[in-house]
Amino acid sequence: MSPGALTRIELTTHDATLRFDRQADRYSHCLVVRSMEQMQVILQGVLADPNAPWPSDPPLQQLVLEPIGDREFPDVALGVGMSGHGHWSLAAQWLRNTGLADSGPANSGPANSGPANSGMGSLALEFDYACKLRPPVGFLGSTYRVIPQRSLSVGSPGLEWMGVDFGPQHWTGWFKESTSANSSPSNKLSIAVLVGELQWNTDSQEITVRPVGSLENPGTLRWCYRVAWLACDE
């Protein structure tokens, strides 16, 4: 793929969109969700220094969609990139995930997956990364910032972040519509780590998912996680 050939690539469902935007020779990405019939960024990949040898998010330089997924969501985003002594690859896709909505201590009740998901399991967005590395290695993994704030000014529409529960393998944040009279959360964002380990920085509202393994020897490390935007039962 020639540089700049595609400036935006999206994987879309009814309630959420994974959006890749090309910036210079790298792709950044974010998760956009439906809120009050509008779309709002809830999770933003943090590529703090794209030219660093070991950047805060994988430095994807080439990205294509290939129809190699399942029948419901055939498109899979395949990306590759390199920086320093690392070569990264990504496969990202939407899929049905019957386990994520009920997994981990973060969930306070059953998820209402909505009409589109009824009886079929919740939708989840899976990121499967790998990096072939050669030491010395700096940071290796994925970094996200949670965009909604804990409170908005009176009358301002949008999502408010109400609380979070997290551990090495999961992160769940609860959100509500700022203009809703209901004080209970309306939605939750769930992240389940299948391969790797998660960390949460409360001050910066940043989530990192990193591979587990030695960075001291040449090799290939993988990290994989699923993200779901779910409606909460009232």
C-alpha angles and dihedrals in degrees: 000000000000118000112271094012092127118026095180132027123180138190107198140192129171094270106026144029131201105214127194117193124189115231114181102313097335135077120228120193142201140179115240119194136189115259122171089343090306129101118243133180109244103165125032125190110233113223095171097172111011092186095054115114089239107023126195091252130028109281100231111189101170125040132173138168117236125186094231100115129092126296095267096047107019098164117093122183110226118191139175135183144155139214133163108336095337136096114196132198133185139192114187126178145151116246142162111267117187095180107049097072092057101034128107133013091277094085117087096188145347116308121242100220094190134236094301091056102035112139093352104082127259124296117252133184111223123205116192113185133178132179128196103209143185120197144284092066129183121185117348122185144050127301128200135180120212103229106197114086129225092252138011129205115273111282095012111132121226144076123311121204109232106176148329141221121192147165138167092288104031147035126189126181125187122216139183137192107264093221095049118110089213112095093201121096116264099196143015134208112217126193119188119188112215097175121017136017134286130220129187127207108199095192096054095029088232129148122201127192115193135179120253113232144075119311091186098079133050112264146103123283126192134200125182133181141164127225124200133182107208137178115235124229109246 
